Amino acid sequence: MAAFATADLGYIVEVERFTATLDGKEGSGALRVTTIFRVEDGGWRVAHRHADPITTPQAIESILQK
């Protein structure tokens, strides 16, 4: 979805899709992922990774407290 890099730092923002089988039941999902890289010992290394499940949009009224 997006990527950026300098000489020493970079990041990617993407959607990771997966399928899995657990106890004989198959499922799938998607994660919104941000991965940050930095140069270390002459190569790119993952410095940080954060993932959230993608949820469906909700109406604002459904989350406001009265």
mmCIF file of the N, C-alpha and C atoms, coordinates in Angstrom:
data_MODEL
# 
_entry.id   MODEL 
# 
loop_
_atom_site.group_PDB 
_atom_site.id 
_atom_site.type_symbol 
_atom_site.label_atom_id 
_atom_site.label_alt_id 
_atom_site.label_comp_id 
_atom_site.label_asym_id 
_atom_site.label_entity_id 
_atom_site.label_seq_id 
_atom_site.pdbx_PDB_ins_code 
_atom_site.Cartn_x 
_atom_site.Cartn_y 
_atom_site.Cartn_z 
_atom_site.occupancy 
_atom_site.B_iso_or_equiv 
_atom_site.pdbx_formal_charge 
_atom_site.auth_seq_id 
_atom_site.auth_comp_id 
_atom_site.auth_asym_id 
_atom_site.auth_atom_id 
_atom_site.pdbx_PDB_model_num 
ATOM 1   N N  . MET A 1 1  ? 0.810   -1.179  0.000  1.00 0.00 ? 1  MET A N  1 
ATOM 2   C CA . MET A 1 1  ? 0.000   0.000   0.000  1.00 0.00 ? 1  MET A CA 1 
ATOM 3   C C  . MET A 1 1  ? 0.864   1.259   0.000  1.00 0.00 ? 1  MET A C  1 
ATOM 4   N N  . ALA A 1 2  ? 1.950   1.256   0.815  1.00 0.00 ? 2  ALA A N  1 
ATOM 5   C CA . ALA A 1 2  ? 2.835   2.413   0.856  1.00 0.00 ? 2  ALA A CA 1 
ATOM 6   C C  . ALA A 1 2  ? 4.214   1.966   1.321  1.00 0.00 ? 2  ALA A C  1 
ATOM 7   N N  . ALA A 1 3  ? 5.230   2.673   0.844  1.00 0.00 ? 3  ALA A N  1 
ATOM 8   C CA . ALA A 1 3  ? 6.604   2.386   1.255  1.00 0.00 ? 3  ALA A CA 1 
ATOM 9   C C  . ALA A 1 3  ? 7.425   3.661   1.153  1.00 0.00 ? 3  ALA A C  1 
ATOM 10  N N  . PHE A 1 4  ? 8.459   3.746   2.004  1.00 0.00 ? 4  PHE A N  1 
ATOM 11  C CA . PHE A 1 4  ? 9.354   4.907   1.995  1.00 0.00 ? 4  PHE A CA 1 
ATOM 12  C C  . PHE A 1 4  ? 10.681  4.462   2.569  1.00 0.00 ? 4  PHE A C  1 
ATOM 13  N N  . ALA A 1 5  ? 11.771  5.024   2.059  1.00 0.00 ? 5  ALA A N  1 
ATOM 14  C CA . ALA A 1 5  ? 13.089  4.677   2.601  1.00 0.00 ? 5  ALA A CA 1 
ATOM 15  C C  . ALA A 1 5  ? 14.063  5.828   2.448  1.00 0.00 ? 5  ALA A C  1 
ATOM 16  N N  . THR A 1 6  ? 14.959  5.941   3.430  1.00 0.00 ? 6  THR A N  1 
ATOM 17  C CA . THR A 1 6  ? 16.118  6.817   3.343  1.00 0.00 ? 6  THR A CA 1 
ATOM 18  C C  . THR A 1 6  ? 17.329  5.891   3.318  1.00 0.00 ? 6  THR A C  1 
ATOM 19  N N  . ALA A 1 7  ? 18.508  6.429   3.472  1.00 0.00 ? 7  ALA A N  1 
ATOM 20  C CA . ALA A 1 7  ? 19.709  5.589   3.472  1.00 0.00 ? 7  ALA A CA 1 
ATOM 21  C C  . ALA A 1 7  ? 19.770  4.667   4.685  1.00 0.00 ? 7  ALA A C  1 
ATOM 22  N N  . ASP A 1 8  ? 19.141  5.057   5.800  1.00 0.00 ? 8  ASP A N  1 
ATOM 23  C CA . ASP A 1 8  ? 19.260  4.287   7.043  1.00 0.00 ? 8  ASP A CA 1 
ATOM 24  C C  . ASP A 1 8  ? 17.949  3.778   7.629  1.00 0.00 ? 8  ASP A C  1 
ATOM 25  N N  . LEU A 1 9  ? 16.816  4.247   7.103  1.00 0.00 ? 9  LEU A N  1 
ATOM 26  C CA . LEU A 1 9  ? 15.532  3.921   7.714  1.00 0.00 ? 9  LEU A CA 1 
ATOM 27  C C  . LEU A 1 9  ? 14.483  3.765   6.623  1.00 0.00 ? 9  LEU A C  1 
ATOM 28  N N  . GLY A 1 10 ? 13.550  2.837   6.820  1.00 0.00 ? 10 GLY A N  1 
ATOM 29  C CA . GLY A 1 10 ? 12.476  2.655   5.848  1.00 0.00 ? 10 GLY A CA 1 
ATOM 30  C C  . GLY A 1 10 ? 11.261  2.058   6.512  1.00 0.00 ? 10 GLY A C  1 
ATOM 31  N N  . TYR A 1 11 ? 10.133  2.135   5.819  1.00 0.00 ? 11 TYR A N  1 
ATOM 32  C CA . TYR A 1 11 ? 8.925   1.500   6.339  1.00 0.00 ? 11 TYR A CA 1 
ATOM 33  C C  . TYR A 1 11 ? 8.045   1.020   5.199  1.00 0.00 ? 11 TYR A C  1 
ATOM 34  N N  . ILE A 1 12 ? 7.201   0.048   5.514  1.00 0.00 ? 12 ILE A N  1 
ATOM 35  C CA . ILE A 1 12 ? 6.159   -0.396  4.599  1.00 0.00 ? 12 ILE A CA 1 
ATOM 36  C C  . ILE A 1 12 ? 4.851   -0.473  5.379  1.00 0.00 ? 12 ILE A C  1 
ATOM 37  N N  . VAL A 1 13 ? 3.770   -0.125  4.712  1.00 0.00 ? 13 VAL A N  1 
ATOM 38  C CA . VAL A 1 13 ? 2.422   -0.243  5.260  1.00 0.00 ? 13 VAL A CA 1 
ATOM 39  C C  . VAL A 1 13 ? 1.678   -1.147  4.295  1.00 0.00 ? 13 VAL A C  1 
ATOM 40  N N  . GLU A 1 14 ? 1.110   -2.222  4.807  1.00 0.00 ? 14 GLU A N  1 
ATOM 41  C CA . GLU A 1 14 ? 0.490   -3.204  3.919  1.00 0.00 ? 14 GLU A CA 1 
ATOM 42  C C  . GLU A 1 14 ? -0.653  -3.930  4.604  1.00 0.00 ? 14 GLU A C  1 
ATOM 43  N N  . VAL A 1 15 ? -1.371  -4.710  3.820  1.00 0.00 ? 15 VAL A N  1 
ATOM 44  C CA . VAL A 1 15 ? -2.402  -5.597  4.345  1.00 0.00 ? 15 VAL A CA 1 
ATOM 45  C C  . VAL A 1 15 ? -1.892  -7.022  4.161  1.00 0.00 ? 15 VAL A C  1 
ATOM 46  N N  . GLU A 1 16 ? -1.782  -7.762  5.266  1.00 0.00 ? 16 GLU A N  1 
ATOM 47  C CA . GLU A 1 16 ? -1.377  -9.167  5.213  1.00 0.00 ? 16 GLU A CA 1 
ATOM 48  C C  . GLU A 1 16 ? -2.632  -10.018 5.307  1.00 0.00 ? 16 GLU A C  1 
ATOM 49  N N  . ARG A 1 17 ? -2.828  -10.871 4.321  1.00 0.00 ? 17 ARG A N  1 
ATOM 50  C CA . ARG A 1 17 ? -3.968  -11.790 4.325  1.00 0.00 ? 17 ARG A CA 1 
ATOM 51  C C  . ARG A 1 17 ? -3.456  -13.188 4.631  1.00 0.00 ? 17 ARG A C  1 
ATOM 52  N N  . PHE A 1 18 ? -4.261  -13.968 5.363  1.00 0.00 ? 18 PHE A N  1 
ATOM 53  C CA . PHE A 1 18 ? -3.810  -15.297 5.753  1.00 0.00 ? 18 PHE A CA 1 
ATOM 54  C C  . PHE A 1 18 ? -4.979  -16.266 5.813  1.00 0.00 ? 18 PHE A C  1 
ATOM 55  N N  . THR A 1 19 ? -4.637  -17.553 5.701  1.00 0.00 ? 19 THR A N  1 
ATOM 56  C CA . THR A 1 19 ? -5.567  -18.644 5.958  1.00 0.00 ? 19 THR A CA 1 
ATOM 57  C C  . THR A 1 19 ? -4.870  -19.587 6.926  1.00 0.00 ? 19 THR A C  1 
ATOM 58  N N  . ALA A 1 20 ? -5.662  -20.240 7.748  1.00 0.00 ? 20 ALA A N  1 
ATOM 59  C CA . ALA A 1 20 ? -5.091  -21.156 8.742  1.00 0.00 ? 20 ALA A CA 1 
ATOM 60  C C  . ALA A 1 20 ? -6.095  -22.249 9.066  1.00 0.00 ? 20 ALA A C  1 
ATOM 61  N N  . THR A 1 21 ? -5.584  -23.354 9.537  1.00 0.00 ? 21 THR A N  1 
ATOM 62  C CA . THR A 1 21 ? -6.432  -24.446 10.009 1.00 0.00 ? 21 THR A CA 1 
ATOM 63  C C  . THR A 1 21 ? -6.067  -24.719 11.455 1.00 0.00 ? 21 THR A C  1 
ATOM 64  N N  . LEU A 1 22 ? -7.071  -24.690 12.322 1.00 0.00 ? 22 LEU A N  1 
ATOM 65  C CA . LEU A 1 22 ? -6.871  -24.922 13.743 1.00 0.00 ? 22 LEU A CA 1 
ATOM 66  C C  . LEU A 1 22 ? -7.924  -25.897 14.219 1.00 0.00 ? 22 LEU A C  1 
ATOM 67  N N  . ASP A 1 23 ? -7.494  -27.009 14.770 1.00 0.00 ? 23 ASP A N  1 
ATOM 68  C CA . ASP A 1 23 ? -8.412  -28.064 15.213 1.00 0.00 ? 23 ASP A CA 1 
ATOM 69  C C  . ASP A 1 23 ? -9.342  -28.494 14.096 1.00 0.00 ? 23 ASP A C  1 
ATOM 70  N N  . GLY A 1 24 ? -8.819  -28.567 12.868 1.00 0.00 ? 24 GLY A N  1 
ATOM 71  C CA . GLY A 1 24 ? -9.605  -29.019 11.727 1.00 0.00 ? 24 GLY A CA 1 
ATOM 72  C C  . GLY A 1 24 ? -10.537 -27.980 11.127 1.00 0.00 ? 24 GLY A C  1 
ATOM 73  N N  . LYS A 1 25 ? -10.564 -26.783 11.687 1.00 0.00 ? 25 LYS A N  1 
ATOM 74  C CA . LYS A 1 25 ? -11.431 -25.721 11.163 1.00 0.00 ? 25 LYS A CA 1 
ATOM 75  C C  . LYS A 1 25 ? -10.584 -24.706 10.412 1.00 0.00 ? 25 LYS A C  1 
ATOM 76  N N  . GLU A 1 26 ? -11.002 -24.427 9.177  1.00 0.00 ? 26 GLU A N  1 
ATOM 77  C CA . GLU A 1 26 ? -10.256 -23.477 8.360  1.00 0.00 ? 26 GLU A CA 1 
ATOM 78  C C  . GLU A 1 26 ? -10.833 -22.077 8.530  1.00 0.00 ? 26 GLU A C  1 
ATOM 79  N N  . GLY A 1 27 ? -9.957  -21.089 8.572  1.00 0.00 ? 27 GLY A N  1 
ATOM 80  C CA . GLY A 1 27 ? -10.382 -19.693 8.690  1.00 0.00 ? 27 GLY A CA 1 
ATOM 81  C C  . GLY A 1 27 ? -9.427  -18.800 7.938  1.00 0.00 ? 27 GLY A C  1 
ATOM 82  N N  . SER A 1 28 ? -9.794  -17.546 7.830  1.00 0.00 ? 28 SER A N  1 
ATOM 83  C CA . SER A 1 28 ? -8.937  -16.584 7.147  1.00 0.00 ? 28 SER A CA 1 
ATOM 84  C C  . SER A 1 28 ? -9.120  -15.216 7.792  1.00 0.00 ? 28 SER A C  1 
ATOM 85  N N  . GLY A 1 29 ? -8.239  -14.312 7.458  1.00 0.00 ? 29 GLY A N  1 
ATOM 86  C CA . GLY A 1 29 ? -8.331  -12.971 8.016  1.00 0.00 ? 29 GLY A CA 1 
ATOM 87  C C  . GLY A 1 29 ? -7.362  -12.044 7.323  1.00 0.00 ? 29 GLY A C  1 
ATOM 88  N N  . ALA A 1 30 ? -7.336  -10.817 7.811  1.00 0.00 ? 30 ALA A N  1 
ATOM 89  C CA . ALA A 1 30 ? -6.433  -9.813  7.257  1.00 0.00 ? 30 ALA A CA 1 
ATOM 90  C C  . ALA A 1 30 ? -5.955  -8.912  8.386  1.00 0.00 ? 30 ALA A C  1 
ATOM 91  N N  . LEU A 1 31 ? -4.709  -8.486  8.290  1.00 0.00 ? 31 LEU A N  1 
ATOM 92  C CA . LEU A 1 31 ? -4.117  -7.581  9.268  1.00 0.00 ? 31 LEU A CA 1 
ATOM 93  C C  . LEU A 1 31 ? -3.599  -6.341  8.555  1.00 0.00 ? 31 LEU A C  1 
ATOM 94  N N  . ARG A 1 32 ? -3.793  -5.191  9.165  1.00 0.00 ? 32 ARG A N  1 
ATOM 95  C CA . ARG A 1 32 ? -3.195  -3.934  8.695  1.00 0.00 ? 32 ARG A CA 1 
ATOM 96  C C  . ARG A 1 32 ? -1.841  -3.855  9.403  1.00 0.00 ? 32 ARG A C  1 
ATOM 97  N N  . VAL A 1 33 ? -0.751  -3.824  8.644  1.00 0.00 ? 33 VAL A N  1 
ATOM 98  C CA . VAL A 1 33 ? 0.592   -3.971  9.222  1.00 0.00 ? 33 VAL A CA 1 
ATOM 99  C C  . VAL A 1 33 ? 1.497   -2.804  8.833  1.00 0.00 ? 33 VAL A C  1 
ATOM 100 N N  . THR A 1 34 ? 2.242   -2.298  9.816  1.00 0.00 ? 34 THR A N  1 
ATOM 101 C CA . THR A 1 34 ? 3.301   -1.324  9.584  1.00 0.00 ? 34 THR A CA 1 
ATOM 102 C C  . THR A 1 34 ? 4.611   -1.956  10.054 1.00 0.00 ? 34 THR A C  1 
ATOM 103 N N  . THR A 1 35 ? 5.602   -1.990  9.181  1.00 0.00 ? 35 THR A N  1 
ATOM 104 C CA . THR A 1 35 ? 6.911   -2.538  9.533  1.00 0.00 ? 35 THR A CA 1 
ATOM 105 C C  . THR A 1 35 ? 7.959   -1.456  9.291  1.00 0.00 ? 35 THR A C  1 
ATOM 106 N N  . ILE A 1 36 ? 8.798   -1.230  10.299 1.00 0.00 ? 36 ILE A N  1 
ATOM 107 C CA . ILE A 1 36 ? 9.864   -0.232  10.214 1.00 0.00 ? 36 ILE A CA 1 
ATOM 108 C C  . ILE A 1 36 ? 11.204  -0.965  10.172 1.00 0.00 ? 36 ILE A C  1 
ATOM 109 N N  . PHE A 1 37 ? 12.058  -0.577  9.230  1.00 0.00 ? 37 PHE A N  1 
ATOM 110 C CA . PHE A 1 37 ? 13.372  -1.196  9.054  1.00 0.00 ? 37 PHE A CA 1 
ATOM 111 C C  . PHE A 1 37 ? 14.466  -0.170  9.313  1.00 0.00 ? 37 PHE A C  1 
ATOM 112 N N  . ARG A 1 38 ? 15.635  -0.676  9.731  1.00 0.00 ? 38 ARG A N  1 
ATOM 113 C CA . ARG A 1 38 ? 16.813  0.185   9.830  1.00 0.00 ? 38 ARG A CA 1 
ATOM 114 C C  . ARG A 1 38 ? 18.021  -0.620  9.349  1.00 0.00 ? 38 ARG A C  1 
ATOM 115 N N  . VAL A 1 39 ? 19.026  0.110   8.915  1.00 0.00 ? 39 VAL A N  1 
ATOM 116 C CA . VAL A 1 39 ? 20.247  -0.554  8.449  1.00 0.00 ? 39 VAL A CA 1 
ATOM 117 C C  . VAL A 1 39 ? 21.096  -0.886  9.665  1.00 0.00 ? 39 VAL A C  1 
ATOM 118 N N  . GLU A 1 40 ? 21.519  -2.154  9.734  1.00 0.00 ? 40 GLU A N  1 
ATOM 119 C CA . GLU A 1 40 ? 22.337  -2.639  10.846 1.00 0.00 ? 40 GLU A CA 1 
ATOM 120 C C  . GLU A 1 40 ? 23.339  -3.641  10.287 1.00 0.00 ? 40 GLU A C  1 
ATOM 121 N N  . ASP A 1 41 ? 24.600  -3.470  10.581 1.00 0.00 ? 41 ASP A N  1 
ATOM 122 C CA . ASP A 1 41 ? 25.655  -4.377  10.106 1.00 0.00 ? 41 ASP A CA 1 
ATOM 123 C C  . ASP A 1 41 ? 25.584  -4.583  8.588  1.00 0.00 ? 41 ASP A C  1 
ATOM 124 N N  . GLY A 1 42 ? 25.302  -3.515  7.859  1.00 0.00 ? 42 GLY A N  1 
ATOM 125 C CA . GLY A 1 42 ? 25.312  -3.572  6.407  1.00 0.00 ? 42 GLY A CA 1 
ATOM 126 C C  . GLY A 1 42 ? 24.064  -4.137  5.751  1.00 0.00 ? 42 GLY A C  1 
ATOM 127 N N  . GLY A 1 43 ? 23.043  -4.467  6.527  1.00 0.00 ? 43 GLY A N  1 
ATOM 128 C CA . GLY A 1 43 ? 21.812  -5.009  5.946  1.00 0.00 ? 43 GLY A CA 1 
ATOM 129 C C  . GLY A 1 43 ? 20.573  -4.436  6.613  1.00 0.00 ? 43 GLY A C  1 
ATOM 130 N N  . TRP A 1 44 ? 19.447  -4.578  5.941  1.00 0.00 ? 44 TRP A N  1 
ATOM 131 C CA . TRP A 1 44 ? 18.184  -4.099  6.499  1.00 0.00 ? 44 TRP A CA 1 
ATOM 132 C C  . TRP A 1 44 ? 17.666  -5.080  7.538  1.00 0.00 ? 44 TRP A C  1 
ATOM 133 N N  . ARG A 1 45 ? 17.258  -4.565  8.691  1.00 0.00 ? 45 ARG A N  1 
ATOM 134 C CA . ARG A 1 45 ? 16.715  -5.375  9.789  1.00 0.00 ? 45 ARG A CA 1 
ATOM 135 C C  . ARG A 1 45 ? 15.386  -4.775  10.226 1.00 0.00 ? 45 ARG A C  1 
ATOM 136 N N  . VAL A 1 46 ? 14.472  -5.622  10.675 1.00 0.00 ? 46 VAL A N  1 
ATOM 137 C CA . VAL A 1 46 ? 13.193  -5.138  11.202 1.00 0.00 ? 46 VAL A CA 1 
ATOM 138 C C  . VAL A 1 46 ? 13.448  -4.516  12.568 1.00 0.00 ? 46 VAL A C  1 
ATOM 139 N N  . ALA A 1 47 ? 13.096  -3.241  12.717 1.00 0.00 ? 47 ALA A N  1 
ATOM 140 C CA . ALA A 1 47 ? 13.255  -2.539  13.988 1.00 0.00 ? 47 ALA A CA 1 
ATOM 141 C C  . ALA A 1 47 ? 11.953  -2.567  14.790 1.00 0.00 ? 47 ALA A C  1 
ATOM 142 N N  . HIS A 1 48 ? 10.812  -2.594  14.073 1.00 0.00 ? 48 HIS A N  1 
ATOM 143 C CA . HIS A 1 48 ? 9.516   -2.580  14.751 1.00 0.00 ? 48 HIS A CA 1 
ATOM 144 C C  . HIS A 1 48 ? 8.453   -3.071  13.775 1.00 0.00 ? 48 HIS A C  1 
ATOM 145 N N  . ARG A 1 49 ? 7.486   -3.815  14.299 1.00 0.00 ? 49 ARG A N  1 
ATOM 146 C CA . ARG A 1 49 ? 6.354   -4.276  13.485 1.00 0.00 ? 49 ARG A CA 1 
ATOM 147 C C  . ARG A 1 49 ? 5.104   -4.159  14.336 1.00 0.00 ? 49 ARG A C  1 
ATOM 148 N N  . HIS A 1 50 ? 4.064   -3.593  13.750 1.00 0.00 ? 50 HIS A N  1 
ATOM 149 C CA . HIS A 1 50 ? 2.796   -3.461  14.464 1.00 0.00 ? 50 HIS A CA 1 
ATOM 150 C C  . HIS A 1 50 ? 1.678   -3.915  13.533 1.00 0.00 ? 50 HIS A C  1 
ATOM 151 N N  . ALA A 1 51 ? 0.755   -4.731  14.074 1.00 0.00 ? 51 ALA A N  1 
ATOM 152 C CA . ALA A 1 51 ? -0.359  -5.234  13.266 1.00 0.00 ? 51 ALA A CA 1 
ATOM 153 C C  . ALA A 1 51 ? -1.655  -5.124  14.051 1.00 0.00 ? 51 ALA A C  1 
ATOM 154 N N  . ASP A 1 52 ? -2.710  -4.734  13.333 1.00 0.00 ? 52 ASP A N  1 
ATOM 155 C CA . ASP A 1 52 ? -4.057  -4.665  13.886 1.00 0.00 ? 52 ASP A CA 1 
ATOM 156 C C  . ASP A 1 52 ? -4.989  -5.444  12.977 1.00 0.00 ? 52 ASP A C  1 
ATOM 157 N N  . PRO A 1 53 ? -5.974  -6.127  13.552 1.00 0.00 ? 53 PRO A N  1 
ATOM 158 C CA . PRO A 1 53 ? -6.963  -6.765  12.677 1.00 0.00 ? 53 PRO A CA 1 
ATOM 159 C C  . PRO A 1 53 ? -7.785  -5.688  11.972 1.00 0.00 ? 53 PRO A C  1 
ATOM 160 N N  . ILE A 1 54 ? -8.163  -5.978  10.763 1.00 0.00 ? 54 ILE A N  1 
ATOM 161 C CA . ILE A 1 54 ? -9.021  -5.050  10.028 1.00 0.00 ? 54 ILE A CA 1 
ATOM 162 C C  . ILE A 1 54 ? -10.452 -5.305  10.470 1.00 0.00 ? 54 ILE A C  1 
ATOM 163 N N  . THR A 1 55 ? -11.112 -4.260  10.872 1.00 0.00 ? 55 THR A N  1 
ATOM 164 C CA . THR A 1 55 ? -12.502 -4.382  11.307 1.00 0.00 ? 55 THR A CA 1 
ATOM 165 C C  . THR A 1 55 ? -13.394 -3.620  10.348 1.00 0.00 ? 55 THR A C  1 
ATOM 166 N N  . THR A 1 56 ? -14.647 -3.954  10.367 1.00 0.00 ? 56 THR A N  1 
ATOM 167 C CA . THR A 1 56 ? -15.580 -3.256  9.490  1.00 0.00 ? 56 THR A CA 1 
ATOM 168 C C  . THR A 1 56 ? -15.922 -1.899  10.084 1.00 0.00 ? 56 THR A C  1 
ATOM 169 N N  . PRO A 1 57 ? -16.190 -0.920  9.252  1.00 0.00 ? 57 PRO A N  1 
ATOM 170 C CA . PRO A 1 57 ? -16.542 0.409   9.761  1.00 0.00 ? 57 PRO A CA 1 
ATOM 171 C C  . PRO A 1 57 ? -17.821 0.364   10.596 1.00 0.00 ? 57 PRO A C  1 
ATOM 172 N N  . GLN A 1 58 ? -17.875 1.210   11.621 1.00 0.00 ? 58 GLN A N  1 
ATOM 173 C CA . GLN A 1 58 ? -19.053 1.321   12.485 1.00 0.00 ? 58 GLN A CA 1 
ATOM 174 C C  . GLN A 1 58 ? -19.567 2.744   12.427 1.00 0.00 ? 58 GLN A C  1 
ATOM 175 N N  . ALA A 1 59 ? -20.869 2.874   12.587 1.00 0.00 ? 59 ALA A N  1 
ATOM 176 C CA . ALA A 1 59 ? -21.454 4.216   12.667 1.00 0.00 ? 59 ALA A CA 1 
ATOM 177 C C  . ALA A 1 59 ? -20.981 4.876   13.950 1.00 0.00 ? 59 ALA A C  1 
ATOM 178 N N  . ILE A 1 60 ? -20.726 6.179   13.916 1.00 0.00 ? 60 ILE A N  1 
ATOM 179 C CA . ILE A 1 60 ? -20.233 6.895   15.082 1.00 0.00 ? 60 ILE A CA 1 
ATOM 180 C C  . ILE A 1 60 ? -21.185 6.764   16.266 1.00 0.00 ? 60 ILE A C  1 
ATOM 181 N N  . GLU A 1 61 ? -22.480 6.703   15.985 1.00 0.00 ? 61 GLU A N  1 
ATOM 182 C CA . GLU A 1 61 ? -23.471 6.596   17.062 1.00 0.00 ? 61 GLU A CA 1 
ATOM 183 C C  . GLU A 1 61 ? -23.299 5.295   17.869 1.00 0.00 ? 61 GLU A C  1 
ATOM 184 N N  . SER A 1 62 ? -22.756 4.266   17.254 1.00 0.00 ? 62 SER A N  1 
ATOM 185 C CA . SER A 1 62 ? -22.626 2.978   17.940 1.00 0.00 ? 62 SER A CA 1 
ATOM 186 C C  . SER A 1 62 ? -21.501 2.974   18.977 1.00 0.00 ? 62 SER A C  1 
ATOM 187 N N  . ILE A 1 63 ? -20.592 3.956   18.930 1.00 0.00 ? 63 ILE A N  1 
ATOM 188 C CA . ILE A 1 63 ? -19.479 3.963   19.888 1.00 0.00 ? 63 ILE A CA 1 
ATOM 189 C C  . ILE A 1 63 ? -19.546 5.120   20.881 1.00 0.00 ? 63 ILE A C  1 
ATOM 190 N N  . LEU A 1 64 ? -20.463 6.064   20.655 1.00 0.00 ? 64 LEU A N  1 
ATOM 191 C CA . LEU A 1 64 ? -20.580 7.198   21.575 1.00 0.00 ? 64 LEU A CA 1 
ATOM 192 C C  . LEU A 1 64 ? -21.304 6.774   22.851 1.00 0.00 ? 64 LEU A C  1 
ATOM 193 N N  . GLN A 1 65 ? -20.773 7.227   23.982 1.00 0.00 ? 65 GLN A N  1 
ATOM 194 C CA . GLN A 1 65 ? -21.437 6.944   25.250 1.00 0.00 ? 65 GLN A CA 1 
ATOM 195 C C  . GLN A 1 65 ? -22.429 8.065   25.558 1.00 0.00 ? 65 GLN A C  1 
ATOM 196 N N  . LYS A 1 66 ? -23.567 7.671   26.124 1.00 0.00 ? 66 LYS A N  1 
ATOM 197 C CA . LYS A 1 66 ? -24.591 8.668   26.475 1.00 0.00 ? 66 LYS A CA 1 
ATOM 198 C C  . LYS A 1 66 ? -24.553 8.984   27.935 1.00 0.00 ? 66 LYS A C  1 
# 
